Amino acid sequence: MASELGTLAQQTADRLAEQHVGVVVAAVAEDVVEIRGAGRTGADHSRAPGPGTLFEIGSVTKPFTALALARLASAGTVGLDEPLGDLLPDGTAVPSRDGRQISLQHLATHTSGLPRLPRGMLLQALLRPSKPDPYADCTAEALLSGLARTRLGAAPGKRFRYSNLGAGLLGLALARRAGTEYETLITREICAPLGMTDTVVTVDDTRSGRSAQGHGRRGRPAAPWHLADLAGAGGLWSTATDLVAFVRAQLDGGPPGLAEAIRLSRAVEHRTSPFAWVHLGWMAHRLHPRQGAHLQIWHNGGTGGFASFVGFDPEKRLAVIVLGNTQRPVDGPAFDLLRTLQAERTARPD
């Protein structure tokens, strides 16, 4: 089983490396884990990526933010239905619509009605499409000032509308309630219990030598992104080793303190179609019966120089993680590998 899994992971890594500078692929099947790399990670193209190479994971940060919400909700520190305004500084103006306030659950399921980006960022992107660090000015002051002038596109809870702004505000609000900063909150509530030592917002000197260099779509080196106080939307760096620990907790339940939070995060559902829905922090769908009707829970991510994917099937205890240091998405080959593992697991007798 291990050799077969390793072969499939390496084939996917090699396939991706043809269009990416460097990539790491992890495949998980029950208790077997195989991690394979291909290509190069350094600015000088001299190093091969591996299990301990750090990548920007972009929006794969969002499941961490949502799990922190579930963790604090399980402990009674916050309520899923608690209004966002209750966690922000006194006097902060939070938009509402049709008499409905934005709750923490709305933020974690992208049903808040908030736009995708903070106020002013869309115009900024149009005027400066090549800005190397587009979220660097998203301080708490700027976010909350813009929030007061933001109109909701729908009543909270009514419609799915993907929002980096909403996820970032959730991270900011949870950190305020916990009396700490976002990175410390994620370390304390998620990473420490799971033994994840390389999932961070700030890459310090001890880790910089293992950090991949990001690249744009054409392979040119790209500067890292700094999301300031919007970090909960996509500010984390991580490694394949750490993300395997994260996804194994999703498959196995994790330690007692996290197990309840994981159950809660997946108990919440907002349907987006008959076959697709969103949990706290995760997208989910069930494949057509002709494709095996398999369950896939996932999230992808992308920054100016990196792409990422984490997907799993809790019913068959399978998972796929792909990290690339090029802006090109990795979703297609990642989903292909996950479907292959699901099909082979179905075909294999118990």
ZAZAPA-667212 format. One record per atom (N, C-alpha, C): residue in one letter; x, y, z. Coordinates in steps of 0.05 Angstrom, whole numbers, plus 5000, padded with zeros to 4 digits. Example, Ala and Ser with C-alpha at 12.3 -4.5 7.8 and 13.67 -1.06 7.14 Angstrom:
a526448865156/a524649105156/a526449345156/s525749555142/s527349795143/s525850015157/
//
This chain:
m501649765000/m500050005000/m501750255000/a503850255017/a505550495019/a506950554993/s508050344980/s509450384955/s507550494933/e505150384932/e503150474913/e502350764918/l501950834943/l501251104951/l503551294944/g505951214950/g508251384943/g508651424914/t508051214898/t508151244869/t506151444858/l503651434869/l501651614860/l502351904868/a503351944892/a504152204901/a506452314884/q508352144877/q510652234861/q509752304832/q507952144822/q506952204795/q505552474794/t503952534815/t502652794816/t504653024819/a506652974836/a508753184839/a510253234813/d510953014799/d512353044774/d510553184753/r508053124753/r506153244734/r506053544739/l505853624764/l505653904771/l508354054766/a510553914771/a513154044768/a513654134739/e512254014720/e512654094692/e511754384687/q509854484704/q508854764701/q509454934725/h510554824746/h511154964771/h514154954776/v515055144792/v517955144799/v518454914818/g516854884839/g517154664858/g514554594870/v514254344879/v511754244890/v512254014910/v510554004930/v510653774949/v507753664950/v507553394948/v504953264948/v505053054971/a502953064988/a502552865009/a499952715004/a500152455006/a497752285003/a497452125028/v495052115038/v494351975063/v492151775058/a492651525066/a490651315063/a490651165089/e488551205105/e488351095132/e490851165148/d492450975155/d494751025172/d497351055157/v497251065130/v499551085114/v499851365103/v502251485105/v502751745094/v505151745077/e504951855053/e507251875035/e507452165026/i509852285027/i510352555019/i512552554998/r512052684976/r513952684954/r514252974943/g516653044935/g517153304923/g518353284896/a518153504881/a519353524854/a519953814849/g521853864831/g522554134824/g524554264843/r524354534846/r526254684861/r524854884879/t526054954901/t524755144919/t526255414922/g528855414918/g530355654924/g530355854901/a530956104908/a531256314888/a533456244868/d535456084878/d537556004860/d537055734848/h534555624852/h533655374841/h535455134849/s536755154872/s538654954880/s537654744899/r535254784911/r534354604931/r531754454922/a531454204930/a529054054925/a527154094948/p524554124943/p522554154964/p522153884978/g521353895003/g520953655019/g518853695040/p518553495058/p516453505079/p516653745097/g519153855101/g519454075120/g519754345107/t519354365081/t519554615066/t517054785073/l517455035080/l515255215086/l514255355060/f511555365058/f510255495035/f508155685047/e507555905033/e505156055039/e502755885031/i500855855049/i498555685042/i496055845035/g496256105035/g493956265026/g491456205041/s489256155025/s486656125037/s486255855051/v488155675050/v488055435067/v488255515096/t488955775101/t488855885128/t486055885139/k484055925121/k481255955130/k480255725147/p480855465140/p479955255158/p481255265186/f483655375188/f484855415214/f483255625230/t482655845217/t481056055230/t478355955239/a477055805222/a474455695229/a474655485251/l476755325251/l477055135273/l477655275299/a479055495299/a479455655323/a476755755333/l474955835315/l472255915323/l470855685337/a470955445324/a469555215336/a470855145363/r473455175365/r474855115391/r473855305413/l473755565407/l472855755427/l469955725433/a468355655413/a465555605417/a465055365435/s466555155430/s466354915447/s467054975476/a468855165480/a469755235507/a467855435520/g465955545505/g464155745515/g465256025515/t467556065501/t468756335500/t467256515481/v466156395460/v464556545440/v462156375434/g460256495420/g457956345410/g457956355380/l457156145366/l457056145337/l455156365327/d453056415341/d451056615333/d451556885345/e453856915358/e454457175371/e455057385349/p453957625351/p454457825331/p457357905330/l458357955306/l461058045302/l461658295319/g459758475319/g460258725334/g460858695363/d459958475375/d460558435404/d463458385409/l465058305388/l467858235392/l469658465382/l468558675372/l470158895361/l470159125381/p471959325377/p472059545395/p469359695398/d468859795421/d466359955425/d466160175404/g463760205394/g463360415374/g463860335346/t464860085341/t465260005313/t462559965299/a462360085276/a459860055261/a460059805243/v458159615247/v458159375232/v455559375215/p455759335189/p453359355172/p451459115177/s448959165173/s446858955175/s445058995152/r443258805148/r441258825127/r438758675134/d436558795128/d433858675134/d433658605163/g434858765180/g434658715209/g436358495219/r438158375203/r439758145211/r442658235214/q443858165236/q446658225242/q448558005232/i451058075227/i453057875219/i453957725244/s453757465243/s454657295265/s457357175258/l458657055278/l461256925273/l460856685254/q458656545257/q458156315239/q457856415210/h456556645206/h456356755179/h459056805167/l460956905183/l463656965173/l465056705165/a464756495180/a466156245176/a464956085153/t462456145145/t461155995123/t460756175098/h461956415098/h461756595076/h458856665069/t457256705090/t454456785086/t453857045100/s455957205105/s455557465118/s454357675101/g454557645075/g453757855056/g456058055050/l458258025064/l460558205059/l461758155032/p463058365020/p464358324994/p466858154997/r467958074975/r470357904975/r472758044988/l473158304981/l475458454990/l474758695007/p476558785024/p476059025040/p475459265022/r473959455033/r473159685017/r475659835007/g475559894981/g477860034968/g479859854955/m479859594962/m481959414950/m481459354921/l478959334912/l478459274884/l479459494866/l478859744873/l479859974858/l482959974858/q484059924882/q486959914884/q488159704866/a486859464864/a487859254847/a487759324818/l485659474810/l485359564783/l487459764775/l488059944794/l489960154789/l492860054790/r493359864808/r496059754812/r496059454812/p495459334788/p495159044787/p497658884794/s499959014793/s502458874799/s503558934827/k501859054844/k502859114871/k503758864885/p506258854894/p507358604904/p506258504930/d505058674947/d504158594973/d501358724978/p499258634965/p496758784963/p495258814989/y495758635009/y494258645034/y495758775057/a498158875051/a499958975073/a498659205088/d496959355076/d495759585090/d493159515105/c492459265107/c489959185120/c490259165150/t490859385162/t491059405192/t488259395203/a488059345229/a485459335242/a484059605239/e485459825242/e484260085239/e483060125211/a484560045190/a483660075163/a481259895157/l481359645167/l479159455163/l476559555176/l476759635201/l474359715215/l473259985204/s474960165195/s474060405183/s472560345157/g473760165141/g472360085116/g469859935121/l469759775142/l467359615149/l464959805153/a465460025167/a463260215173/a462060325147/r463560325125/r462560435100/r461860225079/t461559965089/t461059745071/t458059675071/r457059615048/r454259525045/r454159225040/l452359085052/l452158795049/l450658735023/g451658525009/g450458444984/g447958274988/a447558175012/a445258015018/a444858015049/a442557935058/a442057915087/a443857695098/p445157735121/p446857525133/p445357265136/g446657045127/g445556785129/g443956695105/k443556875086/k441756815063/k443256685040/r445656785034/r446956695009/r449956665013/f451156465000/f453956425000/f455256624982/r457256764993/r458856964978/r461656964990/y463556844975/y466256804986/y467457074993/s468557095017/s469557355027/s472157325043/n474257425031/n476757445046/n476457645069/l474957855064/l474458055085/l473157925109/g471057755104/g469657625126/g471457445142/a473057285129/a474857095142/a476957245158/g477957465147/g479957625161/g478857755186/l476357865183/l475057985207/l474557775228/l473957525220/l473557315240/l476057265256/g478357245242/g480857205256/g481557435275/l481057685265/l481557915282/l479757915307/a477157855303/a475257855325/a475857635345/l476557395336/l477157175354/l479657235371/a481657355358/a484157425372/a483557635394/r481857825387/r481058035407/r479657905431/r477757725426/r476357595448/r478257425465/a480157295452/a482057125466/a484257285480/g484357545475/g486357715487/g489157675477/t489457605451/t492057555440/t492057635411/e494157565396/e494257615368/e493657355352/y493057385327/y492057165311/y494056925311/e496556975306/e498556765305/e498656605331/t498656745353/t498756615379/t496156455384/l493856555376/l491356405378/l491456145363/i492456145339/i492555905323/i494555705335/t496755805344/t498755625356/t497555495381/r496355655398/r495355555423/r492955355420/e491155425403/e488655275400/e488855035381/i490655045362/i490754835341/i493454705339/c495554865334/c498154755327/c499454615351/a499354735374/a500654605398/a499354335404/p496654315405/p495454055411/p496153835390/l496653915365/l497253725344/l500153695339/g501853825354/g504753805350/g505753925324/m504354135315/m505054275290/m506954505297/t509454485289/t511454685298/t512254885277/d511254845252/d512055015230/d509755165216/t507555195230/t505255345219/t505155615232/v505955825217/v506456085229/v505556305210/v505156545221/v504756775205/v507356905197/t509256915216/t511857035212/t513956825211/v515456805189/v517656615187/v520156735199/d520956625221/d523356735235/d525956625223/d528156715235/d530756635224/d531256335226/t530056205245/t530555915248/t529155755226/r527155875213/r525755735192/r526255845164/s527456075162/s527756205136/s529356035116/g531255875126/g532855715108/g531255485096/r528955425108/r527155215097/r524755325082/s524755585078/s522455715064/s522855715034/a520755635020/a520755644991/a520655934981/q521855984959/q521656234945/q519156224927/g517356424930/g515056434913/g515756524885/h513956454866/h514356524838/h511656594826/g511756784807/g509356854792/g508656634771/r506556684756/r505656484737/r507756424716/r509456614710/r511556564690/r514256484702/g514256414727/g516656314740/g518556514751/r517756774750/r519456974761/r519156994792/p521257034807/p520957054836/p518957274844/a517357204864/a515257384875/a515757434904/a515157674913/a515457744941/a513357604958/p513957544983/p511857425000/p509657635007/w507357535014/w505157705022/w505057735052/h504257965061/h503858015090/h500958125092/l499257975106/l496458045107/l495658215131/a497658305147/a497058485170/a494858365187/d492758525193/d490658425210/d488458275195/l488958225169/l487158045154/l488357765152/a490257695170/a491657445169/a489857205170/g487557225183/g485756995185/g484656905159/a484957075138/a483957005111/a486056855095/g488656875102/g490556745085/g493456805092/g494056855118/g496656935126/g498656725135/l497856475135/l499556265146/l501556155126/w503856085137/w505755905123/w505555635137/s506155415122/s506155155134/s507854965118/t507954715127/t509454505113/t507654265108/a508454095091/a506953845086/a506753685111/t508853665127/t508753515152/t506653625171/d506553885175/d504554005192/d501753965181/l501353995155/l498753975144/l497753685145/v499553495144/v498753215148/v497653175176/a498953295196/a497953275223/a495153415226/f494753635212/f492253775212/f490053605200/v490653485177/v488553335163/v488053065177/r490152955189/r489652705204/r487752745227/a487852985239/a485853045260/a483053065248/q482853155223/q480253165210/q479252885205/l481052695199/l480252425193/l479752255218/d481352305239/d481352135262/d480052255287/g479452515285/g478152655307/g480052825324/g482552765325/g484452925340/g484252875370/p485953015385/p485852985414/p483253085426/p482553015450/p479953075462/p479053375459/g480853555465/g480053835463/g479353925435/l480653815415/l480153895388/l477853725375/a477553485385/a475553305372/a472753425373/e472053545395/e469353675397/e469153905377/a471354055375/a471254285356/a471054195327/i472453975320/i472353875293/i469553775287/r468253635306/r465553545302/r463653785298/l464053995314/l462354225312/l462754365285/s465254385276/s465754525250/s464454385227/r464154125228/r462853975206/r459853935210/a458953985234/a456053965239/a454554205227/v456054425224/v454854665212/v454954635181/e452654675168/e452554655139/e450854875128/h451754985105/h450155165090/h450255065061/r447954985051/r447754865024/r448155085003/t449755024983/t450155204960/t448955084935/s448454824935/s447054684913/s446154414924/p444654254909/p443853994919/p446153814925/f448453854913/f450753684917/f453153814931/a452854064938/a455154214950/a454254384973/w456054424992/w455454585016/w458054685027/v457854845048/v460154955062/v459854895091/h461954795104/h462154765133/h463455015144/l464055015170/l465755225181/l468555205169/g469155375151/g471855385140/g472455195117/w470755005110/w471254815089/w469154825068/m469854775043/m468054715021/m467554415021/a465254335011/a464654045010/a462753984987/h463053754975/h461153654955/h461253354954/r459153244942/r459152954937/r459052914907/l460852744897/l461152704869/l458652564858/h458252594832/h455952464819/h456252154823/p453952014825/p454151724828/p455851584807/r455851694782/r457651574762/r460551594769/q461251784786/q464051814796/q464351694823/g462451544832/g462751394857/g461351524881/a460151754877/a458651894899/a460451944923/h463051984919/h464852014941/h464652294953/l465052314979/l465052574993/l467852694991/q467952954984/q470453104984/q470153364999/i471753395020/i471753645036/i474453775030/w474554035025/w477054145014/w477154445018/h479554545014/h480054835010/h482554864994/n482655074977/n485055134962/n486055414971/g488355484961/g489455744968/g491355844946/g491656104946/g493556224927/g494456494936/t496956554932/t498056824938/t499556914913/g501157124916/g502657224893/g504757034883/g505656844899/g507756664891/g507356374898/f504956304909/f504556024919/f501755934912/a501355674912/a498755544909/a498555304928/s496155244938/s495955034957/s493154894954/f493054654965/f490554494965/f490654294987/v488454275002/v488054065022/v485253955018/g485053695013/g482553565010/g482453295023/f480153205033/f480052945046/f477252825044/d477152565049/d474652415050/d474552275078/p472952385096/p472952265123/p471551985124/e469951925103/e468651665102/e470651445096/k472551505078/k474551305071/k477351355083/r477551565099/r479951645113/r482251675093/l481751845073/l483751915053/l484152215052/a486552305044/a487052585042/a489252635022/v489252885011/v491252974992/v492053255000/i494653315000/i495653575005/i497653644983/v497353884971/v499153964950/v500054254956/l502654294956/l503754564961/l505654624938/g505254854925/g507054934903/g508055224907/n510455274898/n511555544901/n511455704875/t509155674861/t508555824837/t505655914839/q504956144828/q502256244830/q500156074816/r500955904797/r499055744782/r497555554801/p494955524799/p493355344816/p494355054813/v493954904834/v494654624835/v492154444837/d489754564835/d487354424842/d486754184824/g487154214798/g486453994780/g487853734786/p490553724787/p491953474794/p491353384823/a490853574841/a490253494868/a487553354870/f485553454857/f482953314856/f483153054842/d484753044820/d485152784806/d486252574824/l488252654840/l489552464859/l487552374880/l485952554891/l483952484911/l481952294899/r480952344875/r479052164863/r480251884857/t482751884850/t484151624845/t484351464871/l485051594892/l485251454918/l482451354927/q480351514922/q477651424930/q476751194913/a477351194887/a476550974870/a478050724877/e480650744883/e482150504890/e481250394917/r480650574935/r479750474961/r477050334959/t475250424941/t472750294937/t473050024923/a474950004905/a475349754890/a476749554907/r478249634928/r479749444944/r477949324965/p477849054967/p476048934987/p477148975015/d475349005034/d476149045062/d477448795074/
//
